[in-house]
Amino acid sequence: MIRKGKENYLNATEAAECLGVARKAFYEQYKKDLATYTVGKRKRPYYRQTEVEALNVVKPIEQSFVVEQTHSA
């Protein structure tokens, strides 16, 4: 983690850990939803910790299934 001003920035491994997913899953599922930042002279991408944590909320189910219940007498 790198701190710049009042913000903390995470690399991809740290962001994946914060979300509780593997790094590969982070790249496949979450990276597209995050802005990338460079910090100082470092060229690798970093992600704001607050933005990563905001993704760590329950997401709605995209499709729900209705199960019909039958009652037998």
Residue pairs with C-beta under 8 A, 6 or more apart in sequence:
1 8
1 9
1 10
1 14
1 49
2 8
2 9
2 39
2 40
2 42
2 46
3 9
4 39
4 40
7 48
7 49
7 50
8 48
8 49
8 50
9 37
9 39
9 46
9 47
9 48
9 49
10 18
10 46
10 47
10 48
10 49
10 52
11 44
11 45
11 46
11 47
12 23
12 26
12 27
12 31
12 45
12 47
13 23
15 26
15 30
15 34
15 47
15 52
16 22
16 23
16 25
16 26
18 49
18 52
18 53
18 56
19 26
19 30
19 52
19 55
19 56
20 56
21 29
21 30
30 52
30 55
33 55
34 47
34 48
34 51
34 52
34 55
35 47
35 48
35 51
36 45
36 46
36 47
37 45
37 46
37 47
37 48
38 44
38 45
38 46
39 46
